[in-house]
Amino acid sequence: GVSVFFTRGQQHYFNCPFQLGMGSADKPSEADYYVLEDVAPGDIVIAATDGVWDNMYEEDIVRVIREYPMEPRLVADEIASISQLH
């Protein structure tokens, strides 16, 4: 398995990511929008917040997926555990 698509960080400027919630002027309509048309049966899609992507490299995520093939719950648990360590 390899990573074939990765979104760019969405931030106003360095260390100031878009925020949704109370007190924020950011709106969902201002965020990037993606349509993944080439997803096929057996493909794995990882959707995560900056809490994961700021603490794990893309290749680390791929390694976890290879370590636990066909075990989505174990993949999610391992990604959460590793990202909390940093």
C-alpha positions as CSV (number, residue, x, y, z in Angstrom):
1,G,0.0,0.0,0.0
2,V,1.0,3.5,-0.8
3,S,-0.5,6.9,-0.2
4,V,-1.9,8.4,-3.4
5,F,-3.7,11.6,-2.1
6,F,-3.0,14.0,0.7
7,T,-4.7,17.3,1.3
8,R,-2.8,20.5,2.1
9,G,-3.0,22.1,5.5
10,Q,-5.7,24.7,5.8
11,Q,-4.6,27.6,7.9
12,H,-4.7,31.4,7.8
13,Y,-0.9,31.6,8.5
14,F,1.7,29.5,10.3
15,N,0.3,27.9,13.4
16,C,-3.2,29.4,12.9
17,P,-5.4,26.7,11.4
18,F,-9.0,27.3,10.4
19,Q,-11.3,26.8,13.4
20,L,-15.0,25.9,13.5
21,G,-16.9,26.7,16.7
22,M,-17.9,29.4,19.0
23,G,-15.9,32.6,18.8
24,S,-14.6,31.8,15.3
25,A,-15.4,33.7,12.1
26,D,-14.4,30.7,10.0
27,K,-17.1,29.0,8.0
28,P,-17.3,25.4,6.6
29,S,-17.9,27.0,3.2
30,E,-14.4,28.6,3.3
31,A,-12.7,25.2,3.7
32,D,-11.3,23.1,0.8
33,Y,-13.7,20.7,-0.7
34,Y,-12.7,17.4,-2.3
35,V,-14.5,14.7,-4.3
36,L,-12.6,11.4,-4.4
37,E,-13.9,9.8,-7.5
38,D,-11.3,7.1,-7.9
39,V,-11.9,5.3,-4.6
40,A,-12.2,1.6,-5.2
41,P,-13.3,-1.4,-3.1
42,G,-10.4,-2.3,-0.8
43,D,-9.0,1.3,-0.7
44,I,-8.5,2.8,2.7
45,V,-9.4,6.4,3.4
46,I,-8.0,8.1,6.5
47,A,-9.8,11.3,7.6
48,A,-8.2,13.0,10.6
49,T,-7.8,16.3,12.2
50,D,-4.6,18.3,12.8
51,G,-4.3,16.4,16.1
52,V,-3.1,13.4,14.0
53,W,-1.5,15.1,11.0
54,D,0.6,17.5,13.2
55,N,2.0,14.5,15.1
56,M,2.4,11.7,12.5
57,Y,4.0,11.7,9.1
58,E,2.2,10.3,6.2
59,E,4.6,7.3,6.0
60,D,3.9,6.5,9.6
61,I,0.2,6.2,8.9
62,V,0.9,3.9,5.9
63,R,3.1,1.8,8.2
64,V,0.3,1.4,10.7
65,I,-2.1,0.4,7.9
66,R,0.4,-2.3,6.7
67,E,0.8,-3.5,10.2
68,Y,-2.9,-4.2,10.7
69,P,-4.3,-5.0,7.3
70,M,-8.1,-5.5,7.2
71,E,-8.4,-4.3,10.9
72,P,-9.8,-0.8,10.7
73,R,-10.5,-0.6,14.5
74,L,-6.8,-1.5,15.3
75,V,-5.6,1.0,12.7
76,A,-7.7,3.8,14.3
77,D,-6.6,2.8,17.8
78,E,-2.9,2.7,16.8
79,I,-3.0,6.0,15.0
80,A,-4.8,7.7,18.0
81,S,-2.3,6.2,20.4
82,I,0.8,7.3,18.4
83,S,-0.5,10.8,17.8
84,Q,-1.2,11.3,21.5
85,L,2.5,10.5,22.3
86,H,3.8,13.6,20.7
